[in-house]
Amino acid sequence: MIQKIYQINEFAALCGVTKHTLYHYDDIGLLKPCLIHENGYRYYSIEQVYKFQIISILKKAGTPLKEIKTYLKRQSPDIFLDVLNNKLLDLEKEAMEINRMCGLLSDTIEVIKQSANIEIGKIQISHCEEEYLITTPIESSSAVSADEKEMLKSISKHIQYCAENSLSSNLHIGEIVLQKNIEAGIFTESYYYNRIKHKAHDKHLFIKPAGLYATLFHRGSYESLYTAYQNVVSSIEELGYSICGNIYEEDVINYFSEQNPERFILKISLHIKQK
């Protein structure tokens, strides 16, 4: 029985790819034609469709072509099972990261939507429930404040840790000014943080306690934050409250959605108690 063979255009149509893909697979030795005519025409057999399907499935699963080529040279059920199990683990990790990013985007969308109804510049006193934060210390060579390079290094470290551990509930990073620094008149941030929805057993977990908070939505650049912190502290004292905890700053509108830093909206929350 004469086996039917297919010219490259026909074979490409059977496989649902372009002939340029087949040229590339030939060049790297992944799928070579079963026959090359003296006129240069390439021909493929029907059995090679099955081989192409293996390549296609593994490639869609994220397997590099080099690894696929290695597998095809020592093809067996046991090795194929190992390959599939490894790719399944990789895909499950990717799915977790996709779900994390979907959550990040959804929560950030809600924060930005709510900004339309925010009252700027007015301090509000309200009870807040306990919240869970993932924090990273801001590394500084100075006892007073970190320089720009040190801050960027700490931010990068924080983002990397949250990403690697699938933590954080939105894209905006917050900052914590510790009570001891506030009382000393030093409004320097000590930690970067992201909120998480549930308590996690993590060395970076920081619990923001439930209690009374003075909250101010401030419009302005990051450079204007220090003056805003001072204003909040002096205002709550005039209102008959005293400090009993940290300042927590969160970006509502920042460089993600606004080019002009003077139009950023920054949420400042100070843990307080009645005198």
Phi and psi restraints in degrees (value plus and minus 20) as a CYANA .aco file:
   2 ILE   PHI    -101.5   -61.5
   2 ILE   PSI     106.6   146.6
   3 GLN   PHI    -100.8   -60.8
   3 GLN   PSI     110.3   150.3
   4 LYS   PHI     -94.7   -54.7
   4 LYS   PSI     116.2   156.2
   5 ILE   PHI    -141.6  -101.6
   5 ILE   PSI     138.7   178.7
   6 TYR   PHI    -144.0  -104.0
   6 TYR   PSI     118.7   158.7
   7 GLN   PHI     -87.2   -47.2
   7 GLN   PSI     141.8   181.8
   8 ILE   PHI     -78.1   -38.1
   8 ILE   PSI     -58.3   -18.3
   9 ASN   PHI     -85.2   -45.2
   9 ASN   PSI     -61.3   -21.3
  10 GLU   PHI     -85.3   -45.3
  10 GLU   PSI     -66.1   -26.1
  11 PHE   PHI     -84.7   -44.7
  11 PHE   PSI     -60.4   -20.4
  12 ALA   PHI     -80.8   -40.8
  12 ALA   PSI     -60.2   -20.2
  13 ALA   PHI     -85.4   -45.4
  13 ALA   PSI     -59.8   -19.8
  14 LEU   PHI     -82.0   -42.0
  14 LEU   PSI     -56.4   -16.4
  15 CYS   PHI    -110.1   -70.1
  15 CYS   PSI     -31.4     8.6
  16 GLY   PHI      55.1    95.1
  16 GLY   PSI      12.5    52.5
  17 VAL   PHI    -152.3  -112.3
  17 VAL   PSI     155.6   195.6
  18 THR   PHI    -109.0   -69.0
  18 THR   PSI     140.5   180.5
  19 LYS   PHI     -86.8   -46.8
  19 LYS   PSI     -41.7    -1.7
  20 HIS   PHI     -86.3   -46.3
  20 HIS   PSI     -53.4   -13.4
  21 THR   PHI     -83.0   -43.0
  21 THR   PSI     -62.9   -22.9
  22 LEU   PHI     -86.9   -46.9
  22 LEU   PSI     -57.1   -17.1
  23 TYR   PHI     -78.6   -38.6
  23 TYR   PSI     -64.5   -24.5
  24 HIS   PHI     -84.5   -44.5
  24 HIS   PSI     -64.2   -24.2
  25 TYR   PHI     -83.2   -43.2
  25 TYR   PSI     -53.3   -13.3
  26 ASP   PHI     -88.1   -48.1
  26 ASP   PSI     -64.1   -24.1
  27 ASP   PHI     -80.7   -40.7
  27 ASP   PSI     -57.2   -17.2
  28 ILE   PHI    -114.2   -74.2
  28 ILE   PSI     -16.7    23.3
  29 GLY   PHI      56.9    96.9
  29 GLY   PSI      -0.7    39.3
  30 LEU   PHI    -104.1   -64.1
  30 LEU   PSI     -63.4   -23.4
  31 LEU   PHI    -165.5  -125.5
  31 LEU   PSI      77.4   117.4
  32 LYS   PHI    -115.0   -75.0
  32 LYS   PSI     128.2   168.2
  33 PRO   PHI     -78.7   -38.7
  33 PRO   PSI     129.8   169.8
  34 CYS   PHI     -96.4   -56.4
  34 CYS   PSI     -37.4     2.6
  35 LEU   PHI    -174.1  -134.1
  35 LEU   PSI     114.5   154.5
  36 ILE   PHI    -139.2   -99.2
  36 ILE   PSI      95.2   135.2
  37 HIS   PHI     -89.9   -49.9
  37 HIS   PSI     140.6   180.6
  38 GLU   PHI     -82.9   -42.9
  38 GLU   PSI     -40.3    -0.3
  39 ASN   PHI    -105.8   -65.8
  39 ASN   PSI     -18.0    22.0
  40 GLY   PHI      74.4   114.4
  40 GLY   PSI     -26.1    13.9
  41 TYR   PHI     -88.5   -48.5
  41 TYR   PSI     117.8   157.8
  42 ARG   PHI    -118.0   -78.0
  42 ARG   PSI     120.9   160.9
  43 TYR   PHI    -150.2  -110.2
  43 TYR   PSI     124.3   164.3
  44 TYR   PHI    -146.9  -106.9
  44 TYR   PSI     131.2   171.2
  45 SER   PHI    -116.7   -76.7
  45 SER   PSI     144.2   184.2
  46 ILE   PHI     -84.5   -44.5
  46 ILE   PSI     -51.8   -11.8
  47 GLU   PHI     -82.1   -42.1
  47 GLU   PSI     -48.5    -8.5
  48 GLN   PHI     -92.4   -52.4
  48 GLN   PSI     -35.8     4.2
  49 VAL   PHI     -82.6   -42.6
  49 VAL   PSI     -62.1   -22.1
  50 TYR   PHI     -84.6   -44.6
  50 TYR   PSI     -59.0   -19.0
  51 LYS   PHI     -84.8   -44.8
  51 LYS   PSI     -59.1   -19.1
  52 PHE   PHI     -84.7   -44.7
  52 PHE   PSI     -56.6   -16.6
  53 GLN   PHI     -82.5   -42.5
  53 GLN   PSI     -59.4   -19.4
  54 ILE   PHI     -81.2   -41.2
  54 ILE   PSI     -67.1   -27.1
  55 ILE   PHI     -79.0   -39.0
  55 ILE   PSI     -65.6   -25.6
  56 SER   PHI     -83.5   -43.5
  56 SER   PSI     -65.1   -25.1
  57 ILE   PHI     -83.5   -43.5
  57 ILE   PSI     -67.4   -27.4
  58 LEU   PHI     -86.2   -46.2
  58 LEU   PSI     -56.7   -16.7
  59 LYS   PHI     -85.8   -45.8
  59 LYS   PSI     -62.9   -22.9
  60 LYS   PHI     -84.5   -44.5
  60 LYS   PSI     -48.6    -8.6
  61 ALA   PHI     -99.6   -59.6
  61 ALA   PSI     -21.8    18.2
  62 GLY   PHI      76.5   116.5
  62 GLY   PSI      -8.7    31.3
  63 THR   PHI     -99.0   -59.0
  63 THR   PSI     107.2   147.2
  64 PRO   PHI     -81.3   -41.3
  64 PRO   PSI     128.0   168.0
  65 LEU   PHI     -78.7   -38.7
  65 LEU   PSI     -53.8   -13.8
  66 LYS   PHI     -82.4   -42.4
  66 LYS   PSI     -61.0   -21.0
  67 GLU   PHI     -89.6   -49.6
  67 GLU   PSI     -56.6   -16.6
  68 ILE   PHI     -83.1   -43.1
  68 ILE   PSI     -62.4   -22.4
  69 LYS   PHI     -80.9   -40.9
  69 LYS   PSI     -62.6   -22.6
  70 THR   PHI     -82.3   -42.3
  70 THR   PSI     -63.1   -23.1
  71 TYR   PHI     -82.7   -42.7
  71 TYR   PSI     -63.6   -23.6
  72 LEU   PHI     -83.8   -43.8
  72 LEU   PSI     -44.0    -4.0
  73 LYS   PHI     -97.5   -57.5
  73 LYS   PSI     -41.8    -1.8
  74 ARG   PHI    -153.8  -113.8
  74 ARG   PSI      26.8    66.8
  75 GLN   PHI     -83.8   -43.8
  75 GLN   PSI     111.1   151.1
  76 SER   PHI    -183.3  -143.3
  76 SER   PSI     139.1   179.1
  77 PRO   PHI     -78.0   -38.0
  77 PRO   PSI     -62.1   -22.1
  78 ASP   PHI     -84.8   -44.8
  78 ASP   PSI     -64.8   -24.8
  79 ILE   PHI     -87.5   -47.5
  79 ILE   PSI     -59.0   -19.0
  80 PHE   PHI     -82.1   -42.1
  80 PHE   PSI     -59.7   -19.7
  81 LEU   PHI     -82.4   -42.4
  81 LEU   PSI     -62.5   -22.5
  82 ASP   PHI     -81.6   -41.6
  82 ASP   PSI     -63.9   -23.9
  83 VAL   PHI     -80.7   -40.7
  83 VAL   PSI     -66.5   -26.5
  84 LEU   PHI     -85.3   -45.3
  84 LEU   PSI     -61.3   -21.3
  85 ASN   PHI     -83.1   -43.1
  85 ASN   PSI     -60.9   -20.9
  86 ASN   PHI     -85.3   -45.3
  86 ASN   PSI     -61.3   -21.3
  87 LYS   PHI     -89.5   -49.5
  87 LYS   PSI     -54.2   -14.2
  88 LEU   PHI     -82.4   -42.4
  88 LEU   PSI     -62.0   -22.0
  89 LEU   PHI     -82.2   -42.2
  89 LEU   PSI     -62.2   -22.2
  90 ASP   PHI     -81.8   -41.8
  90 ASP   PSI     -64.0   -24.0
  91 LEU   PHI     -87.4   -47.4
  91 LEU   PSI     -56.1   -16.1
  92 GLU   PHI     -84.1   -44.1
  92 GLU   PSI     -59.0   -19.0
  93 LYS   PHI     -85.4   -45.4
  93 LYS   PSI     -61.2   -21.2
  94 GLU   PHI     -84.2   -44.2
  94 GLU   PSI     -59.5   -19.5
  95 ALA   PHI     -83.2   -43.2
  95 ALA   PSI     -59.9   -19.9
  96 MET   PHI     -83.0   -43.0
  96 MET   PSI     -61.3   -21.3
  97 GLU   PHI     -87.8   -47.8
  97 GLU   PSI     -58.8   -18.8
  98 ILE   PHI     -83.4   -43.4
  98 ILE   PSI     -64.3   -24.3
  99 ASN   PHI     -82.2   -42.2
  99 ASN   PSI     -59.4   -19.4
 100 ARG   PHI     -82.6   -42.6
 100 ARG   PSI     -64.3   -24.3
 101 MET   PHI     -86.5   -46.5
 101 MET   PSI     -57.1   -17.1
 102 CYS   PHI     -81.2   -41.2
 102 CYS   PSI     -62.1   -22.1
 103 GLY   PHI     -84.4   -44.4
 103 GLY   PSI     -62.1   -22.1
 104 LEU   PHI     -78.8   -38.8
 104 LEU   PSI     -67.8   -27.8
 105 LEU   PHI     -86.7   -46.7
 105 LEU   PSI     -62.9   -22.9
 106 SER   PHI     -81.4   -41.4
 106 SER   PSI     -66.2   -26.2
 107 ASP   PHI     -86.9   -46.9
 107 ASP   PSI     -58.1   -18.1
 108 THR   PHI     -87.0   -47.0
 108 THR   PSI     -58.6   -18.6
 109 ILE   PHI     -78.7   -38.7
 109 ILE   PSI     -64.3   -24.3
 110 GLU   PHI     -83.5   -43.5
 110 GLU   PSI     -62.0   -22.0
 111 VAL   PHI     -81.0   -41.0
 111 VAL   PSI     -64.4   -24.4
 112 ILE   PHI     -88.0   -48.0
 112 ILE   PSI     -59.2   -19.2
 113 LYS   PHI     -80.5   -40.5
 113 LYS   PSI     -62.5   -22.5
 114 GLN   PHI     -88.1   -48.1
 114 GLN   PSI     -40.3    -0.3
 115 SER   PHI     -84.3   -44.3
 115 SER   PSI     -41.3    -1.3
 116 ALA   PHI     -87.1   -47.1
 116 ALA   PSI     -43.8    -3.8
 117 ASN   PHI    -125.9   -85.9
 117 ASN   PSI      -8.5    31.5
 118 ILE   PHI     -99.7   -59.7
 118 ILE   PSI     118.9   158.9
 119 GLU   PHI    -115.1   -75.1
 119 GLU   PSI      93.5   133.5
 120 ILE   PHI    -101.0   -61.0
 120 ILE   PSI     117.5   157.5
 121 GLY   PHI      63.5   103.5
 121 GLY   PSI     -17.2    22.8
 122 LYS   PHI    -132.0   -92.0
 122 LYS   PSI     106.9   146.9
 123 ILE   PHI     -98.4   -58.4
 123 ILE   PSI     110.2   150.2
 124 GLN   PHI    -137.8   -97.8
 124 GLN   PSI     116.2   156.2
 125 ILE   PHI    -124.4   -84.4
 125 ILE   PSI     104.4   144.4
 126 SER   PHI    -174.4  -134.4
 126 SER   PSI     140.1   180.1
 127 HIS   PHI    -106.4   -66.4
 127 HIS   PSI     114.0   154.0
 128 CYS   PHI    -139.1   -99.1
 128 CYS   PSI     123.7   163.7
 129 GLU   PHI     -97.7   -57.7
 129 GLU   PSI     144.7   184.7
 130 GLU   PHI     -80.7   -40.7
 130 GLU   PSI     119.0   159.0
 131 GLU   PHI    -148.3  -108.3
 131 GLU   PSI     135.7   175.7
 132 TYR   PHI    -133.8   -93.8
 132 TYR   PSI     108.6   148.6
 133 LEU   PHI    -143.1  -103.1
 133 LEU   PSI     126.8   166.8
 134 ILE   PHI    -124.7   -84.7
 134 ILE   PSI     101.3   141.3
 135 THR   PHI    -137.9   -97.9
 135 THR   PSI     137.0   177.0
 136 THR   PHI    -154.2  -114.2
 136 THR   PSI     106.1   146.1
 137 PRO   PHI     -82.2   -42.2
 137 PRO   PSI     122.8   162.8
 138 ILE   PHI    -105.7   -65.7
 138 ILE   PSI      91.6   131.6
 139 GLU   PHI     -92.2   -52.2
 139 GLU   PSI     113.0   153.0
 140 SER   PHI    -165.9  -125.9
 140 SER   PSI     118.7   158.7
 141 SER   PHI    -107.3   -67.3
 141 SER   PSI     -24.8    15.2
 142 SER   PHI    -134.6   -94.6
 142 SER   PSI     126.3   166.3
 143 ALA   PHI     -94.8   -54.8
 143 ALA   PSI     -35.2     4.8
 144 VAL   PHI    -117.1   -77.1
 144 VAL   PSI     -71.1   -31.1
 145 SER   PHI    -177.6  -137.6
 145 SER   PSI     137.6   177.6
 146 ALA   PHI    -108.7   -68.7
 146 ALA   PSI     127.4   167.4
 147 ASP   PHI    -103.1   -63.1
 147 ASP   PSI     154.9   194.9
 148 GLU   PHI     -80.0   -40.0
 148 GLU   PSI     -61.8   -21.8
 149 LYS   PHI     -83.0   -43.0
 149 LYS   PSI     -63.4   -23.4
 150 GLU   PHI     -85.0   -45.0
 150 GLU   PSI     -59.2   -19.2
 151 MET   PHI     -85.1   -45.1
 151 MET   PSI     -64.9   -24.9
 152 LEU   PHI     -83.9   -43.9
 152 LEU   PSI     -57.6   -17.6
 153 LYS   PHI     -83.3   -43.3
 153 LYS   PSI     -62.3   -22.3
 154 SER   PHI     -88.0   -48.0
 154 SER   PSI     -59.3   -19.3
 155 ILE   PHI     -82.0   -42.0
 155 ILE   PSI     -66.2   -26.2
 156 SER   PHI     -80.5   -40.5
 156 SER   PSI     -62.1   -22.1
 157 LYS   PHI     -82.4   -42.4
 157 LYS   PSI     -61.9   -21.9
 158 HIS   PHI     -85.2   -45.2
 158 HIS   PSI     -67.7   -27.7
 159 ILE   PHI     -80.6   -40.6
 159 ILE   PSI     -64.1   -24.1
 160 GLN   PHI     -82.3   -42.3
 160 GLN   PSI     -63.2   -23.2
 161 TYR   PHI     -84.1   -44.1
 161 TYR   PSI     -65.0   -25.0
 162 CYS   PHI     -82.3   -42.3
 162 CYS   PSI     -61.6   -21.6
 163 ALA   PHI     -86.6   -46.6
 163 ALA   PSI     -64.6   -24.6
 164 GLU   PHI     -86.1   -46.1
 164 GLU   PSI     -46.8    -6.8
 165 ASN   PHI    -129.4   -89.4
 165 ASN   PSI      -7.1    32.9
 166 SER   PHI      32.3    72.3
 166 SER   PSI      27.9    67.9
 167 LEU   PHI    -132.4   -92.4
 167 LEU   PSI     147.6   187.6
 168 SER   PHI      76.4   116.4
 168 SER   PSI     122.0   162.0
 169 SER   PHI    -131.1   -91.1
 169 SER   PSI     -28.2    11.8
 170 ASN   PHI    -175.6  -135.6
 170 ASN   PSI     152.7   192.7
 171 LEU   PHI     -98.5   -58.5
 171 LEU   PSI     -39.4     0.6
 172 HIS   PHI    -105.5   -65.5
 172 HIS   PSI     111.5   151.5
 173 ILE   PHI    -114.4   -74.4
 173 ILE   PSI     115.2   155.2
 174 GLY   PHI    -121.0   -81.0
 174 GLY   PSI     153.9   193.9
 175 GLU   PHI    -154.8  -114.8
 175 GLU   PSI     129.2   169.2
 176 ILE   PHI    -139.3   -99.3
 176 ILE   PSI     108.9   148.9
 177 VAL   PHI    -126.1   -86.1
 177 VAL   PSI      99.6   139.6
 178 LEU   PHI     -91.9   -51.9
 178 LEU   PSI     128.9   168.9
 179 GLN   PHI     -75.8   -35.8
 179 GLN   PSI     -62.7   -22.7
 180 LYS   PHI     -81.6   -41.6
 180 LYS   PSI     -53.3   -13.3
 181 ASN   PHI     -94.9   -54.9
 181 ASN   PSI     -58.2   -18.2
 182 ILE   PHI     -79.4   -39.4
 182 ILE   PSI     -67.2   -27.2
 183 GLU   PHI     -85.7   -45.7
 183 GLU   PSI     -44.0    -4.0
 184 ALA   PHI    -109.9   -69.9
 184 ALA   PSI     -18.9    21.1
 185 GLY   PHI      56.6    96.6
 185 GLY   PSI      -1.3    38.7
 186 ILE   PHI    -129.2   -89.2
 186 ILE   PSI      86.8   126.8
 187 PHE   PHI    -117.3   -77.3
 187 PHE   PSI      36.4    76.4
 188 THR   PHI    -123.9   -83.9
 188 THR   PSI     112.3   152.3
 189 GLU   PHI     -89.5   -49.5
 189 GLU   PSI     119.1   159.1
 190 SER   PHI    -127.8   -87.8
 190 SER   PSI     -42.2    -2.2
 191 TYR   PHI    -161.0  -121.0
 191 TYR   PSI     127.8   167.8
 192 TYR   PHI    -118.7   -78.7
 192 TYR   PSI     130.3   170.3
 193 TYR   PHI    -170.7  -130.7
 193 TYR   PSI     139.7   179.7
 194 ASN   PHI    -151.0  -111.0
 194 ASN   PSI     120.5   160.5
 195 ARG   PHI     -95.7   -55.7
 195 ARG   PSI     126.5   166.5
 196 ILE   PHI    -144.0  -104.0
 196 ILE   PSI     136.8   176.8
 197 LYS   PHI     -99.6   -59.6
 197 LYS   PSI     -48.0    -8.0
 198 HIS   PHI    -152.3  -112.3
 198 HIS   PSI     132.5   172.5
 199 LYS   PHI     -82.8   -42.8
 199 LYS   PSI     111.6   151.6
 200 ALA   PHI    -139.4   -99.4
 200 ALA   PSI     126.8   166.8
 201 HIS   PHI    -104.4   -64.4
 201 HIS   PSI      66.7   106.7
 202 ASP   PHI    -161.5  -121.5
 202 ASP   PSI     119.7   159.7
 203 LYS   PHI     -83.8   -43.8
 203 LYS   PSI     -39.4     0.6
 204 HIS   PHI    -115.8   -75.8
 204 HIS   PSI     -14.6    25.4
 205 LEU   PHI     -86.9   -46.9
 205 LEU   PSI     113.7   153.7
 206 PHE   PHI    -151.8  -111.8
 206 PHE   PSI     104.6   144.6
 207 ILE   PHI    -115.9   -75.9
 207 ILE   PSI      98.3   138.3
 208 LYS   PHI    -103.1   -63.1
 208 LYS   PSI      94.4   134.4
 209 PRO   PHI     -89.5   -49.5
 209 PRO   PSI     130.9   170.9
 210 ALA   PHI     -86.3   -46.3
 210 ALA   PSI     134.9   174.9
 211 GLY   PHI     133.0   173.0
 211 GLY   PSI    -185.4  -145.4
 212 LEU   PHI    -108.5   -68.5
 212 LEU   PSI     112.2   152.2
 213 TYR   PHI    -151.8  -111.8
 213 TYR   PSI     120.9   160.9
 214 ALA   PHI    -115.2   -75.2
 214 ALA   PSI     102.3   142.3
 215 THR   PHI    -138.6   -98.6
 215 THR   PSI     113.2   153.2
 216 LEU   PHI    -150.6  -110.6
 216 LEU   PSI     111.1   151.1
 217 PHE   PHI    -116.9   -76.9
 217 PHE   PSI      94.2   134.2
 218 HIS   PHI    -127.1   -87.1
 218 HIS   PSI     112.4   152.4
 219 ARG   PHI    -120.1   -80.1
 219 ARG   PSI     102.2   142.2
 220 GLY   PHI     139.7   179.7
 220 GLY   PSI     157.8   197.8
 221 SER   PHI     -98.2   -58.2
 221 SER   PSI     150.9   190.9
 222 TYR   PHI     -81.7   -41.7
 222 TYR   PSI     -53.1   -13.1
 223 GLU   PHI     -84.2   -44.2
 223 GLU   PSI     -44.3    -4.3
 224 SER   PHI    -106.0   -66.0
 224 SER   PSI     -23.5    16.5
 225 LEU   PHI     -81.9   -41.9
 225 LEU   PSI     -60.8   -20.8
 226 TYR   PHI     -82.1   -42.1
 226 TYR   PSI     -59.8   -19.8
 227 THR   PHI     -87.0   -47.0
 227 THR   PSI     -58.8   -18.8
 228 ALA   PHI     -84.0   -44.0
 228 ALA   PSI     -60.5   -20.5
 229 TYR   PHI     -78.5   -38.5
 229 TYR   PSI     -67.1   -27.1
 230 GLN   PHI     -80.7   -40.7
 230 GLN   PSI     -61.0   -21.0
 231 ASN   PHI     -84.6   -44.6
 231 ASN   PSI     -59.7   -19.7
 232 VAL   PHI     -84.0   -44.0
 232 VAL   PSI     -65.8   -25.8
 233 VAL   PHI     -81.6   -41.6
 233 VAL   PSI     -66.6   -26.6
 234 SER   PHI     -88.2   -48.2
 234 SER   PSI     -54.1   -14.1
 235 SER   PHI     -88.8   -48.8
 235 SER   PSI     -61.0   -21.0
 236 ILE   PHI     -89.6   -49.6
 236 ILE   PSI     -49.7    -9.7
 237 GLU   PHI     -87.5   -47.5
 237 GLU   PSI     -57.9   -17.9
 238 GLU   PHI     -88.0   -48.0
 238 GLU   PSI     -47.6    -7.6
 239 LEU   PHI    -105.0   -65.0
 239 LEU   PSI     -20.6    19.4
 240 GLY   PHI      72.4   112.4
 240 GLY   PSI       3.7    43.7
 241 TYR   PHI    -138.9   -98.9
 241 TYR   PSI     142.4   182.4
 242 SER   PHI    -150.6  -110.6
 242 SER   PSI     140.4   180.4
 243 ILE   PHI     -94.8   -54.8
 243 ILE   PSI     115.7   155.7
 244 CYS   PHI    -155.4  -115.4
 244 CYS   PSI      -6.9    33.1
 245 GLY   PHI    -188.9  -148.9
 245 GLY   PSI    -178.4  -138.4
 246 ASN   PHI    -109.5   -69.5
 246 ASN   PSI     148.3   188.3
 247 ILE   PHI    -116.0   -76.0
 247 ILE   PSI     114.7   154.7
 248 TYR   PHI    -139.4   -99.4
 248 TYR   PSI     101.5   141.5
 249 GLU   PHI    -131.8   -91.8
 249 GLU   PSI     112.3   152.3
 250 GLU   PHI    -150.5  -110.5
 250 GLU   PSI     118.4   158.4
 251 ASP   PHI     -97.5   -57.5
 251 ASP   PSI     113.5   153.5
 252 VAL   PHI    -122.6   -82.6
 252 VAL   PSI     -72.6   -32.6
 253 ILE   PHI    -141.3  -101.3
 253 ILE   PSI     102.1   142.1
 254 ASN   PHI    -160.7  -120.7
 254 ASN   PSI    -176.2  -136.2
 255 TYR   PHI     -82.4   -42.4
 255 TYR   PSI     -35.4     4.6
 256 PHE   PHI     -84.2   -44.2
 256 PHE   PSI     -54.9   -14.9
 257 SER   PHI    -147.5  -107.5
 257 SER   PSI     -22.7    17.3
 258 GLU   PHI    -158.0  -118.0
 258 GLU   PSI     106.1   146.1
 259 GLN   PHI     -98.8   -58.8
 259 GLN   PSI     -52.0   -12.0
 260 ASN   PHI    -109.5   -69.5
 260 ASN   PSI      91.2   131.2
 261 PRO   PHI     -78.0   -38.0
 261 PRO   PSI     -47.1    -7.1
 262 GLU   PHI     -89.7   -49.7
 262 GLU   PSI     -32.6     7.4
 263 ARG   PHI    -126.5   -86.5
 263 ARG   PSI      -9.6    30.4
 264 PHE   PHI     -82.7   -42.7
 264 PHE   PSI     128.5   168.5
 265 ILE   PHI    -135.7   -95.7
 265 ILE   PSI     101.1   141.1
 266 LEU   PHI    -141.7  -101.7
 266 LEU   PSI     106.8   146.8
 267 LYS   PHI    -112.8   -72.8
 267 LYS   PSI     103.3   143.3
 268 ILE   PHI    -134.5   -94.5
 268 ILE   PSI     104.2   144.2
 269 SER   PHI    -143.8  -103.8
 269 SER   PSI     108.6   148.6
 270 LEU   PHI    -140.2  -100.2
 270 LEU   PSI     105.6   145.6
 271 HIS   PHI     -93.1   -53.1
 271 HIS   PSI     103.7   143.7
 272 ILE   PHI    -154.3  -114.3
 272 ILE   PSI     152.2   192.2
 273 LYS   PHI    -166.8  -126.8
 273 LYS   PSI     138.3   178.3
 274 GLN   PHI     -94.2   -54.2
 274 GLN   PSI     123.4   163.4
